[in-house]
């Protein structure tokens, strides 16, 4: 089985390559108003027919086509994500896409450890380094398809798209995984081995950053009302936003990696199939609840778990989420949950509430896989009568 992945490399500084990025950025800026088309964005083929003669000659023909496709893809992505596009995109980041595989020869990774790449000053052989975290991906690469070079902080960063071989997914042993706000991830295997990953530290730091951003936003509003310069305040807001986003993304990646490494071979990682609406007014009632859901990195963790599991051949599955945190994992009847303690008045079972939920998730997958009826207790029968299930994210 083959999958696509992206790795990062650091390319040695070169003035001709920097000039190539500047030229590519300029070409995209010229193409952008044409692609915008008065609010009716053009597709790649229509944009090529209309604008190729305008921008040809500054880059080689293949890179010109790549720039056209990138500009068209940016508008298509905005439309797909239902973003309102009211003016042409600016394309402020200096970048250029180089095809590597059978589709083109804009760049090539040589056996001597150098990168042969086309620039506006001619073909160049440049040295590059691969960060340790991506070296395993490079060793497993079957083919290298493209290289997207960007300029960041005076450095040349390369995003390498590659195809790697991975084992076919084989899953037999179910591992129940419960995602929460405080205990970010709780997993349990068939032999009751438990993995706890706390998200408390990240949650507290994000709350502090949110409060700081609130103060800065009030300061920004005051300066706007007084018609004073707001550039420094806006820069601070962007920096705080990037810091919080990077912190959350890093935590999700590390959590996913820890789970996949901990899970036994031939596992099935089982999650709840929750359908949580966007935390927006009109969809979620209450500002406090919307704020909690917006800071819950459940989607990011699940996304990275799928990514990491695919690389090692582990299966990811989902089950019906109804009452997994309220039913007893021993008898299936309704119990009592008080924060992190769960107790069942019917059979006397007591356990950590998140472990009980993870065990319910695991058991529910096992029953559904074997074709038996789901034992969800009286609450499931109530839901069949039209009563909605409760959503617990604690």
N, C-alpha and C positions, 0 to 999 in steps of 0.2 A: 504494500500500500504506500502511496506517495502523497505527501501534503506540502503546502507552500508555507514558508516561514521567512521572516525578515531579520537580518542581523545588521549590526552597526560596525563600521570601520572608521579609523582616523587616517586621513590622507595628508601627506606632507604638504606644506604650503607651496603654492605655485601661482605666479602672477597671471600666466596664460589661462589657467583653469578658473581663477577668480574672474577674469575678463569674460570667460565663457558663461559663467553664472550670471554676470551682469547682462550679457547679451540675451540670454534665455529669458531673464526677468523682463527685459524691455520688450521682447517679442510677445510675451504673455500680456503685458500691459496694452500693447497695440491690439491684440486679438480680443481682449475682454469686452470693449464696447461693441464690437461687431457681434460677438457671441451673445451679448445681453439682448440685442435685437428689440429694443423698446419693451422689455419685460416679457418677451416670448423667446427664451433662449434657444439657440440653434444646436442641433446635434453635431457630432463630430464630422460626419460626411458633408453636411450642409455648410458647416463652418470652413471646412477645407476647400470646398468649391468656391466659396465667396472670398476667402481671405488669403489663400496660399500665395497668390501672385503678389500680394501686398507685403508679405513678410519674408519671402524667399530670398536667399542670398546672404543673410547674416549668419545663419547656422547651416550645417549640412542638411541635406534634404530629409534624412531620417529623423534628426533631432527637431526639425521644424514640424514634421508630422506629429512627433511625440508632444511638442508644446501645444499643438492644436487639440490633441486628444485630452491633455491635462486640463486645459481651459474649459472645454466642453464638459468634461467629467465633473469639474467643480460646480457648474450650474446644475447638472443632472443630480448631483448629490444633494444640493440645497433643495431642489424640487422634491426629491424622494423623502427627505426629512421634514418636508412641509414648512420650510423656512421661506419667509416672504423676501423676495429679491426686488428691491426698489431702485437699485442703481448698479452699475457695473462693478465687479470685484476689483480690488486694487492690486493684488499680487505683490505685496511688499517684500516677501521673503525671497532672497536670492537662492535660486535652485535650478538644477538642470537634470533631465532624465536621459540616461545613456543605456541603450539596449546592449545586452551582452551575449545572449544565447543565439539560437539559429535565426532569430528575427532580425539581427543586425550586428554590426561590429563597431559600435560607438566606443566600446570599452571591452577589455579582455584581461582576465586575471592570469598572469604568466606563471609558469612552474618555478621561476627563480624568485618568487615572492614580490614581484613588482606588478603595478597596474598600468597597462597600456591603454591610454585614453585620448580621445580626440579633443582638441582645444582650438580656439580661434587662431592660435599661433602655430598650429601644426600638431602632429601626433606626439605624445609625450609618454615617457615611462617614469612613473612616480612610485615611491615606496609608500606602504600603508601598514598600519598595525591593527590587529584584531583584539579588542578587549577580552579578558579571560572568560567573562561570562558567555561570550559568543563563540569561543574557539571550538567547542564541541559541535555546534551547528555547522561550522565551516568544514569540520572533518567529515560530517555526515552528508554534506551537500552532494546530491546527484547531478544537478545542473544549476547554473547561476543564470538567471533570466534578465535581470536589469539592475542598474545602479542609479540611485537618486542622490545627487550630491547637493548639500546645502551648506551655506556659510553661517556659522553661529559663533559669536564672540571671537572672531578672528581665526577660527579653526574651520577646516574643511571636513565635514561629517558625511559619510557615505552610508545610505540605507540599501543594503543588498538583498534583493528578492531572490530566493532560491527554492529549489525543490529537494526534499529529503525523503529517504526511505524510512518507514516506521513499521513496526510489527502490526499485523492484523489484530483488531480489537477482539479480545476473548474475555468474557466476564462470566464468572460462576459465583464467586463469593460476594454477597451483598454487603455494602457498608452504608449504614444510615448516616446521613449528614444533615444536621440542623443548623441553619444560619440565623444569628440573632444580632441584636444591637450591642450588648455588653460582652457576652461570650460570642465573639464573631463567628466561631465555627466549633461545633461539637460533633464528633464522629464516633461510631461504635461498630466493631466488626462482629462476625458471627460467633466468635469466642469471647465477646464482651471486652475486648481491648478498646480503651477509650483515648481519644485525642481531644484535648482542649486547646483552643487558641483564643486568648483574650483580646478583645478590641478596646478595652477600657482606656489604655494610654492614648491611643490614636483618637478616640472619641473625645477625651478631655482636651487634647491639643487642638482639635478641630473646633470645639466649642469656644476655646479662647480666641482662636483666629477669627471666628465668626463675630464675636463681640468686638474685637479690634476693628474688623471691617465695618461694623455698624457705626462705631465712633468716627471712623474716617469718612464714611458716607455722609454722616451729619455735618462734618466739617466741610465736605465738598459742597453740600447744599447751601451752607452759610456763605461760602466764598462766591458761589454762583449768584446768590442774592445780592451780595455786595459788589458784584462785577469785578472781582479780583482774579488774578491768575490762578488756574487750577491744575496746571500741568504736573506739579510735584505730587499733588494729592491723587490724581488719576494714576500716575505711575506707581504710587504706593499701593493703591487698590489692586492694580493688575499683579503686582509682585506678591501681595498676600493671597490673591486668588490662585496664582500658579503654585505657590508654596503649599496651599491646602490640597489642591488637586494632585500634585506630585506625591505628597505624603500618603494620600488615600490610595492612589494607584500602586505605589510601592508596597504598601501594606497588603493590598489584594494579591499582588504577584507573589509576595513571600508566603502568604497564607496558602495559596493554591499550590505552590511548590512544596511546602511542608506536608500538605495533605497527600499529594501524589507520591511523595517519597515514603510516607508512613504506611500507605495502604498496601495490603498484601498483593502478591502477584495474582493476576486473573480476577481482579476485583470488579465489582459494579458499584460505582459511587452513586447513591440514590439521594435525590433532593426532592423537596416539595415543589410541585408545579403551581407556584403562586402567581396570580395575575393581579399585580398591584398597579393601580392607575398612577399617572404622573402626579406628583405632589403639587397640584395647582388649585387655585380657587375654582370652585364649581365642580371639582372632581373629588377633593378631599376636604372635609369640613374641619375647621380649627387650625389656626396658625401654628400652634405648638406641634400638632400631629404632622402637618406638612413639613415643618422644619426637621422633625425627627426622621421622617422618611427620606428627605432629601440628603441627609447625612449618613444614611444607612448604606454601606457599600456592597449590599447583597448581589446586585447585578454584576458589579465588577469582579467579585470573588468567583461567582459562577462562570463568568466569561473566561477567566484565567484558568479555572479548574478544567474546563472543557479543552482549552488550548494545551495545557500541560499533560492532561490525560491522553489526548490524541497522540502525543509524541511517544508515549511508552506503551500504547496498546491497551489502556484501561477504558472500560465502558462507562458512560455517564447516562443515568436514567432518571426519570421523574415519576412521582406518584401523586395521587389525590391528596391535597393538603388538609382536608377537613378533619378537625378535631385531633390532630396528631399531638398537640401539646396539652389536650384536656382529658384524653382517654388514658386509662391505665394500660401499660404495655404488658401486664401479666394477665388480667382478666378481660380487658376490653371495655369495661364499664367506665362511667364518668367518675373522675377523681377531683381533687381539690389542688389548685396550684396557687402557692403564695410565693411570689417572686421566683427564687431558684429552688424551692422545695415543693415536691409533689407527693401527695399522699392519697391513697385510695380507701374510702370508707367501706367498700364492699369486701375487699380481700386483705386489707391491712398493709398493702405494699407501699413502701416509701423509697424515694430516690431523688436525685437532682432532677429538676424539671426538664432541663435541656437534654440530659441523658435519656430520660423517659421518652421525650419527643423523638430523639434520634433512633431509639429502639423501635418505636412505633413506625417510623418511616422505613426502617430496614425490614420489619416484619410484614408491612403492607406490600412491599415489593415482592417478598418471597411468596406470599399467598397469591398475589395476582399472577406471578410468573408460573406458579404451579397449577393455575386454573381454578383455585378454590374461591369461595365467597369471601369478600372483605369483611373482617370483623371490626367494625367501627363503632359498635355500641349504639345506645339509644339516640345519641346526637345525630348520627348519620341517618337514622330513620326519621328524625325530626326534619332534617334537611330535605329528605325526599318529599316531605309534606309542604315544602316551599319556604322554610325558615333559613335565612342566610347564616353561614358559619361565621364564627368570630375570628378576627385576625389578630394574632399575637406576634409582636415583633420584639418583645423584651428579651 
